[in-house]
Amino acid sequence: MAGLSIILFFAAIMIAFLCKNNIGVIAMAVGVIAVRLFGLTDKDLISYISTSLLTTLVGITLLFAIVTNTGALDLLARKIVALAGKRIWLLPILIALTGFILVAIGPGGVPVLAIIPPLAVSIALQTGYNPLMMALIGITGMLSGRFSPLTPEGNIIISAVADTGATYFANPAIMVNTLLTSIINCLILFFIFGGHKVKAPVNYEETKVTEKFNKKQWAALGGIAAMLILIIFCGVNIGLAALCVASILLIFRVADDATCIKAMPWATIMMVLFVGALLKVVDAVGGIDLMTNALASVMTKNTATPLIGLSAGLLSLVSSALSVVYPTMMPMCGDLAAQVGGVNPVALMSAVAAGGALAGTSPMSTGGALIMGALGGEMKEKYTKEYQNKVFLQLLLVSGLNLVILLVCAAVFYNPIANLICSAAALG
């Protein structure tokens, strides 16, 4: 059943792609067949539709539909582009650096995921860069910042280390390992998507922006700040926080509610939720366990670090990295290192950290879903059904590429860097 579930999952994607249908609709139809084959029920299938992800997608895409409707995001993007001028090669670096800083100062990955994709897409549309590439670079730039001691993710690592009774100086080593991985990843994405072919503007004067934000635009941008305050300081769910702020902006007529609701990428929301439900079926009958157990069975001191990163990535496809992958797998690293021998537990933690985050670019995960939402919200007419399916597959392939890059990085330098930093910290 586990093997058959994996075959059905990829068959649904291929059928939708070849027939040019919404992948979510096909996935749900396959899910109806799958639950009968595997002894599950329709009620199970419906329960696998993530209400949490639905709330997040609806809240975030509605809020940014309002921001886009006022013209605030477009103007902000044009001002950032104007600052770069002829040095447009700076823009991918700036979006990655912005993601890193916003995450590292405390909120962690989830709140910042709401901001970076729409801003990155808007900047890309102003310059000729591939909008998917810019969004991916923005999210990838966030990677290392997630493991700052100030973030929720960083505190999970601190707790995991404390539970082992040892001091591994984990956070600095993990941040260095994941920073190097994210830089390599961003460079590969930049060249794969043709970023090096984009030319600077011929007339720099044309890129200058003298227009100022009006009252509605300031209110819309203030709404983003208000959402972050609700999430970080009040503990409100990201989707509910976005919905609360969006409702206030609509009440005060910052934008027209009918126009903004119509502008939301409903086809993308359906796709992400329904494909995610089918993946949950795969998980329920052991498909994910089949793959992770196969990886665990071949772990040695040379393969343990890359393979635990791959396992974290696979688990992240069907669960939250922050609430499931990190709390579950970080505490395992000490015992696993002792069993395998010759492996620094911080290297294993680095691989879990990177794997859980990098798989988040999958269209079934929050990061990939918000990228699709940003593309649908910003590109409107250009975001056709065919283009949407193409982006879905590209995100799926990129998440796979991310894990391949992780495998190489983890095998080459995670253990040496962890040994070096932990030894230096211990001596200091």
TORPA-614379 format. One record per residue (C-alpha): x, y, z. Coordinates in steps of 0.2 Angstrom, whole numbers, plus 5000, padded with zeros to 4 digits. Layout:
% residues N
[migu [X,Y,Z]]
...
This chain:
% residues 428
[migu [5000,5000,5000]]
[migu [5014,5012,5004]]
[migu [5022,5010,4987]]
[migu [5006,5011,4978]]
[migu [5001,5027,4987]]
[migu [5018,5035,4981]]
[migu [5014,5029,4963]]
[migu [4996,5036,4964]]
[migu [5003,5053,4971]]
[migu [5015,5056,4956]]
[migu [5002,5049,4944]]
[migu [4990,5062,4949]]
[migu [5003,5076,4946]]
[migu [5008,5069,4929]]
[migu [4989,5067,4923]]
[migu [4985,5085,4928]]
[migu [5001,5092,4919]]
[migu [4998,5082,4903]]
[migu [4979,5086,4902]]
[migu [4982,5104,4908]]
[migu [4970,5103,4922]]
[migu [4971,5110,4940]]
[migu [4982,5098,4949]]
[migu [4972,5100,4965]]
[migu [4956,5094,4957]]
[migu [4964,5079,4950]]
[migu [4973,5075,4966]]
[migu [4956,5075,4975]]
[migu [4949,5064,4963]]
[migu [4963,5052,4965]]
[migu [4961,5054,4984]]
[migu [4943,5047,4983]]
[migu [4949,5032,4974]]
[migu [4964,5030,4985]]
[migu [4955,5030,5002]]
[migu [4944,5016,4995]]
[migu [4959,5006,4990]]
[migu [4968,5008,5007]]
[migu [4953,5006,5019]]
[migu [4951,5024,5023]]
[migu [4935,5034,5022]]
[migu [4929,5050,5014]]
[migu [4929,5058,5031]]
[migu [4947,5054,5033]]
[migu [4951,5062,5016]]
[migu [4941,5078,5020]]
[migu [4950,5079,5037]]
[migu [4967,5079,5028]]
[migu [4963,5096,5020]]
[migu [4973,5107,5031]]
[migu [4962,5121,5039]]
[migu [4977,5129,5046]]
[migu [4985,5131,5029]]
[migu [4968,5137,5022]]
[migu [4967,5150,5035]]
[migu [4985,5156,5032]]
[migu [4982,5156,5013]]
[migu [4966,5165,5014]]
[migu [4972,5178,5027]]
[migu [4988,5182,5018]]
[migu [4982,5183,5001]]
[migu [4967,5194,5006]]
[migu [4979,5206,5015]]
[migu [4991,5207,5001]]
[migu [4977,5209,4988]]
[migu [4972,5225,4998]]
[migu [4990,5231,4999]]
[migu [4992,5227,4980]]
[migu [4975,5236,4976]]
[migu [4981,5252,4984]]
[migu [4997,5252,4974]]
[migu [5008,5252,4989]]
[migu [5018,5236,4985]]
[migu [5021,5241,4967]]
[migu [5027,5258,4973]]
[migu [5038,5251,4987]]
[migu [5046,5239,4974]]
[migu [5049,5253,4962]]
[migu [5058,5263,4975]]
[migu [5069,5248,4980]]
[migu [5073,5246,4961]]
[migu [5077,5264,4960]]
[migu [5089,5263,4974]]
[migu [5099,5249,4965]]
[migu [5099,5259,4948]]
[migu [5110,5251,4936]]
[migu [5116,5239,4948]]
[migu [5101,5228,4947]]
[migu [5112,5213,4952]]
[migu [5111,5220,4969]]
[migu [5092,5216,4970]]
[migu [5093,5197,4972]]
[migu [5106,5200,4986]]
[migu [5095,5213,4994]]
[migu [5080,5202,4994]]
[migu [5089,5188,5002]]
[migu [5098,5199,5015]]
[migu [5081,5207,5019]]
[migu [5074,5190,5022]]
[migu [5089,5185,5033]]
[migu [5088,5201,5044]]
[migu [5069,5201,5046]]
[migu [5069,5182,5052]]
[migu [5085,5183,5063]]
[migu [5079,5198,5074]]
[migu [5066,5187,5082]]
[migu [5050,5183,5073]]
[migu [5057,5167,5065]]
[migu [5052,5160,5048]]
[migu [5033,5159,5047]]
[migu [5029,5178,5049]]
[migu [5042,5183,5037]]
[migu [5036,5171,5024]]
[migu [5020,5182,5022]]
[migu [5031,5197,5017]]
[migu [5045,5191,5006]]
[migu [5037,5182,4992]]
[migu [5025,5197,4987]]
[migu [5039,5210,4988]]
[migu [5051,5199,4978]]
[migu [5038,5196,4965]]
[migu [5034,5214,4963]]
[migu [5052,5219,4962]]
[migu [5055,5205,4949]]
[migu [5041,5212,4938]]
[migu [5049,5229,4939]]
[migu [5066,5223,4932]]
[migu [5064,5208,4921]]
[migu [5070,5195,4933]]
[migu [5060,5179,4934]]
[migu [5047,5182,4948]]
[migu [5048,5164,4954]]
[migu [5067,5165,4955]]
[migu [5066,5181,4966]]
[migu [5053,5174,4978]]
[migu [5064,5158,4980]]
[migu [5080,5168,4983]]
[migu [5070,5178,4996]]
[migu [5064,5163,5005]]
[migu [5081,5154,5004]]
[migu [5090,5169,5011]]
[migu [5079,5167,5026]]
[migu [5086,5150,5030]]
[migu [5101,5154,5041]]
[migu [5092,5168,5050]]
[migu [5079,5155,5057]]
[migu [5092,5148,5069]]
[migu [5097,5164,5077]]
[migu [5095,5162,5096]]
[migu [5081,5175,5096]]
[migu [5069,5165,5085]]
[migu [5057,5151,5090]]
[migu [5067,5139,5079]]
[migu [5083,5144,5088]]
[migu [5075,5141,5105]]
[migu [5070,5123,5099]]
[migu [5088,5120,5096]]
[migu [5094,5127,5113]]
[migu [5081,5116,5121]]
[migu [5086,5100,5112]]
[migu [5104,5103,5116]]
[migu [5100,5106,5135]]
[migu [5090,5090,5135]]
[migu [5106,5080,5130]]
[migu [5115,5087,5145]]
[migu [5129,5093,5134]]
[migu [5135,5110,5128]]
[migu [5137,5109,5109]]
[migu [5137,5128,5105]]
[migu [5125,5122,5092]]
[migu [5117,5139,5086]]
[migu [5133,5147,5079]]
[migu [5138,5131,5070]]
[migu [5121,5128,5063]]
[migu [5119,5146,5057]]
[migu [5136,5145,5048]]
[migu [5132,5128,5040]]
[migu [5115,5134,5034]]
[migu [5121,5151,5028]]
[migu [5134,5143,5017]]
[migu [5120,5131,5010]]
[migu [5109,5146,5007]]
[migu [5122,5155,4997]]
[migu [5126,5140,4986]]
[migu [5107,5137,4984]]
[migu [5104,5156,4979]]
[migu [5118,5156,4966]]
[migu [5112,5140,4958]]
[migu [5094,5147,4957]]
[migu [5101,5163,4950]]
[migu [5109,5154,4936]]
[migu [5096,5141,4933]]
[migu [5082,5154,4931]]
[migu [5094,5165,4920]]
[migu [5096,5180,4932]]
[migu [5114,5183,4925]]
[migu [5106,5187,4908]]
[migu [5095,5201,4914]]
[migu [5102,5218,4909]]
[migu [5103,5235,4918]]
[migu [5092,5249,4913]]
[migu [5099,5259,4898]]
[migu [5093,5275,4905]]
[migu [5095,5276,4924]]
[migu [5085,5292,4925]]
[migu [5069,5282,4920]]
[migu [5071,5271,4936]]
[migu [5070,5286,4948]]
[migu [5054,5287,4958]]
[migu [5048,5304,4965]]
[migu [5030,5298,4969]]
[migu [5026,5298,4988]]
[migu [5015,5285,4997]]
[migu [4997,5292,4999]]
[migu [4986,5289,5015]]
[migu [4979,5273,5009]]
[migu [4996,5266,5004]]
[migu [5003,5270,5021]]
[migu [4988,5262,5030]]
[migu [4990,5246,5019]]
[migu [5009,5245,5024]]
[migu [5005,5249,5042]]
[migu [4993,5234,5041]]
[migu [5008,5223,5037]]
[migu [5017,5229,5052]]
[migu [5001,5227,5063]]
[migu [5000,5209,5057]]
[migu [5018,5206,5063]]
[migu [5014,5214,5080]]
[migu [4999,5202,5082]]
[migu [5009,5187,5077]]
[migu [5025,5191,5087]]
[migu [5019,5199,5103]]
[migu [5001,5193,5104]]
[migu [5003,5175,5098]]
[migu [4989,5176,5085]]
[migu [4989,5163,5071]]
[migu [4997,5171,5056]]
[migu [4981,5168,5045]]
[migu [4970,5175,5058]]
[migu [4981,5190,5061]]
[migu [4981,5194,5043]]
[migu [4962,5192,5042]]
[migu [4959,5203,5057]]
[migu [4970,5217,5049]]
[migu [4962,5215,5032]]
[migu [4945,5217,5039]]
[migu [4950,5233,5048]]
[migu [4957,5240,5032]]
[migu [4941,5235,5022]]
[migu [4930,5243,5035]]
[migu [4939,5259,5033]]
[migu [4938,5258,5014]]
[migu [4957,5257,5011]]
[migu [4952,5246,4997]]
[migu [4936,5238,4989]]
[migu [4932,5221,4997]]
[migu [4923,5214,4982]]
[migu [4938,5218,4971]]
[migu [4951,5211,4983]]
[migu [4942,5195,4986]]
[migu [4940,5192,4968]]
[migu [4959,5195,4965]]
[migu [4963,5181,4978]]
[migu [4971,5166,4969]]
[migu [4957,5154,4973]]
[migu [4963,5141,4960]]
[migu [4980,5141,4969]]
[migu [4972,5139,4986]]
[migu [4962,5124,4980]]
[migu [4978,5116,4972]]
[migu [4989,5117,4987]]
[migu [4975,5111,4999]]
[migu [4969,5096,4989]]
[migu [4987,5090,4984]]
[migu [4992,5092,5002]]
[migu [4977,5081,5007]]
[migu [4982,5067,4994]]
[migu [5000,5068,5002]]
[migu [4992,5065,5019]]
[migu [4984,5049,5012]]
[migu [5002,5044,5006]]
[migu [5008,5047,5024]]
[migu [4993,5038,5032]]
[migu [4997,5022,5023]]
[migu [5016,5023,5026]]
[migu [5022,5030,5010]]
[migu [5033,5043,5019]]
[migu [5039,5031,5032]]
[migu [5044,5019,5018]]
[migu [5055,5032,5011]]
[migu [5063,5038,5028]]
[migu [5065,5020,5034]]
[migu [5074,5016,5018]]
[migu [5086,5031,5021]]
[migu [5089,5026,5039]]
[migu [5093,5008,5035]]
[migu [5109,5014,5025]]
[migu [5116,5027,5038]]
[migu [5134,5026,5041]]
[migu [5146,5039,5049]]
[migu [5148,5046,5031]]
[migu [5130,5046,5026]]
[migu [5121,5050,5042]]
[migu [5122,5069,5041]]
[migu [5115,5070,5023]]
[migu [5102,5057,5025]]
[migu [5095,5064,5041]]
[migu [5093,5080,5032]]
[migu [5084,5071,5018]]
[migu [5073,5063,5031]]
[migu [5069,5080,5039]]
[migu [5065,5086,5021]]
[migu [5053,5072,5018]]
[migu [5044,5074,5035]]
[migu [5043,5093,5031]]
[migu [5032,5089,5016]]
[migu [5018,5082,5026]]
[migu [5020,5092,5043]]
[migu [5026,5109,5050]]
[migu [5045,5111,5052]]
[migu [5043,5122,5067]]
[migu [5030,5112,5076]]
[migu [5034,5094,5071]]
[migu [5051,5092,5062]]
[migu [5062,5102,5073]]
[migu [5055,5097,5090]]
[migu [5054,5078,5084]]
[migu [5071,5076,5076]]
[migu [5083,5089,5085]]
[migu [5083,5079,5101]]
[migu [5087,5063,5091]]
[migu [5103,5070,5085]]
[migu [5113,5067,5101]]
[migu [5108,5048,5102]]
[migu [5110,5045,5083]]
[migu [5128,5053,5084]]
[migu [5132,5041,5098]]
[migu [5125,5026,5089]]
[migu [5133,5029,5072]]
[migu [5150,5036,5079]]
[migu [5162,5048,5071]]
[migu [5148,5061,5068]]
[migu [5146,5078,5077]]
[migu [5128,5079,5083]]
[migu [5128,5098,5078]]
[migu [5131,5092,5060]]
[migu [5116,5081,5062]]
[migu [5106,5096,5069]]
[migu [5112,5107,5055]]
[migu [5106,5095,5042]]
[migu [5089,5093,5051]]
[migu [5088,5112,5051]]
[migu [5092,5114,5033]]
[migu [5081,5100,5027]]
[migu [5065,5105,5036]]
[migu [5067,5123,5029]]
[migu [5072,5119,5011]]
[migu [5058,5107,5008]]
[migu [5047,5122,5013]]
[migu [5048,5128,4995]]
[migu [5037,5113,4990]]
[migu [5020,5119,4983]]
[migu [5012,5108,4997]]
[migu [5021,5117,5011]]
[migu [5018,5135,5017]]
[migu [5033,5143,5009]]
[migu [5029,5136,4991]]
[migu [5010,5139,4994]]
[migu [5013,5158,4998]]
[migu [5025,5160,4983]]
[migu [5011,5153,4972]]
[migu [4999,5165,4981]]
[migu [5010,5180,4978]]
[migu [5012,5175,4959]]
[migu [4994,5174,4957]]
[migu [4990,5190,4967]]
[migu [5003,5200,4958]]
[migu [5003,5193,4940]]
[migu [4984,5192,4938]]
[migu [4980,5189,4919]]
[migu [4997,5182,4916]]
[migu [4994,5169,4929]]
[migu [4985,5156,4918]]
[migu [4980,5139,4922]]
[migu [4995,5132,4912]]
[migu [5007,5144,4920]]
[migu [5000,5139,4937]]
[migu [5003,5121,4934]]
[migu [5021,5125,4927]]
[migu [5025,5134,4943]]
[migu [5018,5120,4953]]
[migu [5030,5108,4945]]
[migu [5044,5120,4946]]
[migu [5042,5122,4964]]
[migu [5041,5103,4966]]
[migu [5058,5101,4956]]
[migu [5066,5115,4966]]
[migu [5062,5107,4983]]
[migu [5070,5091,4976]]
[migu [5085,5101,4970]]
[migu [5086,5110,4987]]
[migu [5088,5093,4995]]
[migu [5101,5087,4983]]
[migu [5111,5103,4986]]
[migu [5109,5099,5005]]
[migu [5115,5081,5003]]
[migu [5131,5088,4995]]
[migu [5134,5102,5007]]
[migu [5130,5091,5022]]
[migu [5142,5077,5016]]
[migu [5156,5090,5012]]
[migu [5157,5103,5026]]
[migu [5143,5101,5039]]
[migu [5154,5089,5050]]
[migu [5171,5099,5049]]
[migu [5163,5116,5052]]
[migu [5153,5109,5067]]
[migu [5169,5101,5074]]
[migu [5179,5117,5071]]
[migu [5166,5129,5079]]
[migu [5162,5118,5094]]
[migu [5180,5115,5097]]
[migu [5184,5134,5096]]
[migu [5170,5139,5107]]
[migu [5175,5126,5120]]
[migu [5192,5132,5120]]
[migu [5186,5150,5122]]
